[in-house]
Amino acid sequence: MIAGPRRWHVADCLQMLGYGPLASDQDGGRKMRRWLLRPTLAGFSLTALLGGMMLVGWLSPAAVAKGGKKKTVTVHYSTTCSSENLGASTWTGQMTTTLPVRRDVATSFTAIARGTLVVPATVVDKLYADGARWLQLSVSTLNVKSSDALPSTVNVFGGKPAILSKTTIHNGKSVTLKLPAEGTVTVGPWEATVEGADKLTLGASDETIKSEIEDTPVSLAVACSAPATAAELGDVEILP
């Protein structure tokens, strides 16, 4: 005699998942609640296995690349800046960059940046001695270099100068300015071209100091070299 198809009950499904009943079969409603509340070791292992498989899939390189995982890197740097009127001096700064952890070859990516720039006291003192009581800095060029992605160099401000806050100056004190003056700036895009780790580093910059001396506006050009010690803004893993 051919047996008919088996009828599956909730209890059968729970047993397949490793849940075990209590010895007593009385009070079906209470028993079902205990089925749900008392998983066996086998049930726990199966649940953990399924969860682990999902986790591995979620954290695989391909999943991360498509999922848009990001990281934030902060770097402190110093650079030599020169001006015909002010001479050479060491300026310092800090840059915080948020960028993707991974990208696929032939895809593009950008970075989000913000930072500070410090005009040293030696520069402030020269301006103050000439009669200046405030300064305002504009940054026309701030390059970020890429090791493998294209383009190899990107101007953070895209050719449009960033005007920083007008600040009162005092003899003997440096001036710290937010860069940009408000919020953040989007840097890029770059196109990932080859597999590997694409490193982003800070390059050269051009600034203009504006002030006023004896009611006469002054504008002083300043050129800053790339930091002598590489200022790495982070790297992006490029997947094949």
SVG drawing of the C-alpha trace seen along z (x, -y; Angstrom):
<svg xmlns="http://www.w3.org/2000/svg" viewBox="-4 -105 66 107">
<polyline fill="none" stroke="black" stroke-width="0.4" points="0.0,0.0 1.4,-3.4 1.6,-5.8 0.0,-9.2 2.0,-12.5 3.1,-13.2 1.2,-15.9 3.6,-18.2 2.8,-19.8 4.3,-22.8 5.9,-20.3 7.6,-18.5 9.1,-21.8 10.4,-22.7 12.0,-19.3 13.8,-19.8 15.2,-23.1 16.4,-21.2 13.7,-22.4 12.8,-19.7 9.5,-19.3 9.1,-18.7 8.2,-15.2 4.6,-16.1 2.1,-16.3 -0.5,-18.0 -1.8,-21.5 -1.0,-21.9 -0.9,-25.7 1.7,-25.8 3.6,-23.0 3.9,-25.1 5.2,-28.0 7.8,-25.8 8.8,-24.5 9.6,-28.0 11.4,-28.9 13.6,-25.8 15.8,-25.4 18.2,-22.4 21.9,-22.6 21.3,-21.4 18.8,-24.1 21.2,-26.7 23.9,-25.4 21.8,-25.4 20.6,-29.0 24.2,-30.1 25.3,-28.3 22.6,-30.1 23.4,-33.4 27.1,-32.9 26.5,-32.2 24.6,-35.4 27.3,-37.3 30.0,-36.0 28.1,-36.9 27.4,-40.4 31.1,-41.0 32.6,-39.6 34.7,-42.0 32.1,-42.2 29.4,-42.9 31.4,-45.7 32.3,-47.2 28.6,-47.4 27.4,-48.3 29.4,-51.5 31.3,-50.9 33.3,-54.0 36.1,-55.0 37.4,-58.3 41.1,-59.2 42.6,-62.3 46.1,-63.5 48.2,-66.3 50.8,-67.9 53.3,-70.8 54.4,-72.5 56.7,-75.2 54.9,-78.3 56.6,-81.2 55.6,-84.8 57.5,-87.5 56.5,-90.0 56.5,-87.6 59.3,-85.2 59.3,-81.5 57.6,-80.0 56.2,-76.7 52.4,-76.4 50.6,-73.5 47.2,-71.9 44.9,-69.0 42.6,-67.2 39.9,-64.7 38.7,-62.6 35.9,-60.2 36.3,-57.8 35.0,-54.4 36.8,-51.3 36.5,-49.4 35.6,-50.0 35.6,-47.9 37.8,-48.6 36.2,-50.9 34.0,-52.6 34.4,-56.1 34.6,-57.3 34.8,-60.6 36.0,-61.7 34.5,-64.1 37.0,-66.4 37.2,-69.1 40.1,-70.5 42.0,-73.5 44.9,-75.6 47.2,-77.5 48.8,-80.8 51.9,-80.9 52.7,-83.7 55.7,-84.7 53.5,-85.7 50.9,-87.4 53.6,-89.4 54.9,-90.8 51.4,-91.8 50.7,-93.3 53.9,-95.3 52.9,-96.8 49.6,-98.0 47.2,-95.1 44.6,-94.1 42.8,-91.4 43.3,-88.9 41.2,-86.8 42.6,-83.8 41.4,-82.4 42.6,-79.0 42.6,-78.7 44.5,-75.4 44.7,-72.5 45.8,-69.4 45.1,-65.8 47.2,-63.2 46.2,-59.6 48.6,-56.8 46.7,-54.8 43.3,-56.2 42.6,-58.9 43.0,-61.8 46.3,-61.6 45.8,-65.1 42.5,-66.8 42.1,-70.3 39.9,-70.1 38.2,-73.3 37.9,-72.7 39.4,-76.0 36.9,-78.1 38.7,-79.7 37.5,-78.9 37.1,-82.1 37.9,-81.5 36.6,-83.5 37.8,-87.0 39.8,-86.9 41.1,-89.6 44.9,-89.2 47.0,-89.8 50.8,-90.2 52.5,-86.9 49.6,-84.7 48.9,-82.3 45.5,-82.1 43.6,-78.9 41.1,-78.8 38.5,-76.2 38.9,-74.7 36.3,-75.1 34.8,-77.9 31.6,-75.9 30.7,-72.2 32.7,-69.9 33.9,-69.7 33.5,-66.8 36.8,-65.8 37.0,-64.0 35.7,-62.0 38.4,-59.5 38.1,-56.5 39.5,-53.3 41.8,-51.9 43.8,-49.0 43.5,-46.4 45.3,-47.3 45.3,-50.0 44.9,-53.5 46.5,-56.0 45.4,-59.6 48.0,-62.2 48.0,-65.9 49.8,-68.0 50.8,-71.6 48.5,-74.6 48.1,-78.3 46.7,-80.9 46.1,-84.6 46.2,-86.6 44.0,-89.7 44.1,-92.5 44.1,-96.2 47.0,-98.5 46.4,-102.2 43.0,-101.9 44.7,-100.4 43.7,-96.9 46.6,-94.5 46.7,-91.1 49.7,-88.8 50.2,-85.6 51.4,-82.5 52.6,-79.2 52.9,-76.1 54.8,-73.0 53.5,-69.5 54.2,-68.3 57.8,-67.0 56.4,-64.0 53.7,-62.5 50.3,-63.4 48.2,-60.3 44.5,-61.0 43.7,-57.3 43.5,-54.5 40.8,-52.7 41.1,-49.0 40.3,-48.5 38.8,-45.1 39.2,-43.3"/>
</svg>
